[in-house]
Amino acid sequence: MDNSHMPDADTIRTAVSLAVRAPSVHNTQPWLWRIGDESINLYADRSLHLRHTDPDQRDLMLSCGAALHHVRIALAALGWRSVVHRFPNPADKDHVAALELHRRQPTQHEIALAAAIPRRRTDRRHYSAWPVPPEYLARLGEAAENEGVVFRVLESQSRFAELIREAVDLHTTDAAYQAELATWSGRHGSPEGVPSQNTPLAEVTAEGISARRFAWPALSPAPGTDAASDEAEIIMLTTASDDVLSRLRSGEASSAVMLEATALGLASCPITEPLEVRATREAVQNDVLHDTGVPQIAVRVGWAHINADPLPPTPRRAVDDFIRPLGA
Ligand SMILES: Cc1cc2nc3c(=O)[nH]c(=O)nc-3n(C[C@H](O)[C@H](O)[C@H](O)COP(=O)(O)O)c2cc1C
């Protein structure tokens, strides 16, 4: 077989090991990798769909998009450029992408982004008083726009903060949402779900931005951090329409933004709770974005506080759980 278009099995395994470090909603890792003779294929694993958190399956597709961008970066750093066919099979909606590969020397930038993969963490704590330099925001914007997604930095966070609170209130009285959250968080030593050690008690910024309230939070605030001096920026990724391709692309863009942020030394945290509830999502679109686009995912970025300890990595399932030959 001519293998100039296909990496060897060890290289593929390395790339997939990096791809599964991608962020995913509640750390569900809702993806499968199927390896063909001439392609690497990403499938959505809908058995891991969170029905009550993510009724539209937006977060599931965003998560698959993040994994797709992670694998592209990992392969690029290993010397393989991907040509991506998104949703290549109209008869199989779970077939998210087929990657054809071509040998190419990695760029320094691709290596820096791949090196950021194991270092990135969802950091839900307060950030420091240091502002994010405009040229860094411009770099993040370029990363998102290269993925075909519109990037905005919220000038005022107050209405978005109100809508987060509304979504949190609606979720507080939603027993099915709470049951799902309790199943998928508050964990210790589990290879999936959100561990207690990564979730702080509700830390609300002076602007009123709060992280999701996971079950059994156990991450103590770093000494000296407080809401008033948290200078995080909120980035919103938007698309013109709300089809599945837009959601996938937004997931890729969110990964591009978070890896770029990590490479620049910034902390980051996705925020999707207000976009999971129809009423608050529509209000974000109308009141925050003035109907200029469909909100897909928000990301908070800033400098971790100097007293904040590095966060432990959130575990993942074993890579062999995800890899199968195509057609098996
Ligand atoms: C689509 C999507 C939505 C997410 N929404 C939130 C959120 O609303 N609040 C939050 O604290 N984390 C959110 N996360 C972060 C995940 O909980 C996190 O990626 C996962 O627990 C794995 O941890 P890690 O990112 O540190 O590797 C989201 C991630 C993705 C991909």
The ligand as an SDF file (V2000), in Angstrom:
LIG
                    3D

 31 33  0  0  0  0  0  0  0  0999 V2000
  -19.3260   23.0190   24.2960 C   0  0  0  0  0  0  0  0  0  0  0  0
  -18.7410   23.1940   25.6680 C   0  0  0  0  0  0  0  0  0  0  0  0
  -19.4790   23.8450   26.6470 C   0  0  0  0  0  0  0  0  0  0  0  0
  -18.9210   24.0630   27.9180 C   0  0  0  0  0  0  0  0  0  0  0  0
  -19.6420   24.7900   28.8380 N   0  0  0  0  0  0  0  0  0  0  0  0
  -19.0880   25.0780   30.0290 C   0  0  0  0  0  0  0  0  0  0  0  0
  -19.7680   25.9310   30.9430 C   0  0  0  0  0  0  0  0  0  0  0  0
  -20.8500   26.4700   30.6490 O   0  0  0  0  0  0  0  0  0  0  0  0
  -19.1880   26.1850   32.1390 N   0  0  0  0  0  0  0  0  0  0  0  0
  -17.9750   25.6210   32.4890 C   0  0  0  0  0  0  0  0  0  0  0  0
  -17.5120   25.8670   33.5910 O   0  0  0  0  0  0  0  0  0  0  0  0
  -17.3080   24.8160   31.6320 N   0  0  0  0  0  0  0  0  0  0  0  0
  -17.8210   24.5410   30.4150 C   0  0  0  0  0  0  0  0  0  0  0  0
  -17.1380   23.7540   29.5170 N   0  0  0  0  0  0  0  0  0  0  0  0
  -15.8310   23.1760   29.8970 C   0  0  0  0  0  0  0  0  0  0  0  0
  -15.9020   21.6650   30.1900 C   0  0  0  0  0  0  0  0  0  0  0  0
  -16.5650   21.4180   31.4040 O   0  0  0  0  0  0  0  0  0  0  0  0
  -14.4550   21.1290   30.2100 C   0  0  0  0  0  0  0  0  0  0  0  0
  -13.9150   21.2480   28.9130 O   0  0  0  0  0  0  0  0  0  0  0  0
  -14.3380   19.6830   30.6370 C   0  0  0  0  0  0  0  0  0  0  0  0
  -14.7500   19.5250   31.9690 O   0  0  0  0  0  0  0  0  0  0  0  0
  -12.8900   19.1690   30.5050 C   0  0  0  0  0  0  0  0  0  0  0  0
  -11.9900   19.9580   31.2700 O   0  0  0  0  0  0  0  0  0  0  0  0
  -10.7600   20.7170   30.6010 P   0  0  0  0  0  0  0  0  0  0  0  0
  -11.3200   21.6730   29.6080 O   0  0  0  0  0  0  0  0  0  0  0  0
  -10.0660   21.4010   31.7530 O   0  0  0  0  0  0  0  0  0  0  0  0
   -9.8770   19.6920   29.9450 O   0  0  0  0  0  0  0  0  0  0  0  0
  -17.6420   23.5430   28.2340 C   0  0  0  0  0  0  0  0  0  0  0  0
  -16.9030   22.8900   27.2340 C   0  0  0  0  0  0  0  0  0  0  0  0
  -17.4300   22.7420   25.9570 C   0  0  0  0  0  0  0  0  0  0  0  0
  -16.6070   22.1210   24.8750 C   0  0  0  0  0  0  0  0  0  0  0  0
  1  2  1  0
  2  3  1  0
  2 30  2  0
  3  4  2  0
  4  5  1  0
  4 28  1  0
  5  6  2  0
  6  7  1  0
  6 13  1  0
  7  8  2  0
  7  9  1  0
  9 10  1  0
 10 11  2  0
 10 12  1  0
 12 13  2  0
 13 14  1  0
 14 15  1  0
 14 28  1  0
 15 16  1  0
 16 17  1  0
 16 18  1  0
 18 19  1  0
 18 20  1  0
 20 21  1  0
 20 22  1  0
 22 23  1  0
 23 24  1  0
 24 25  2  0
 24 26  1  0
 24 27  1  0
 28 29  2  0
 29 30  1  0
 30 31  1  0
M  END
$$$$
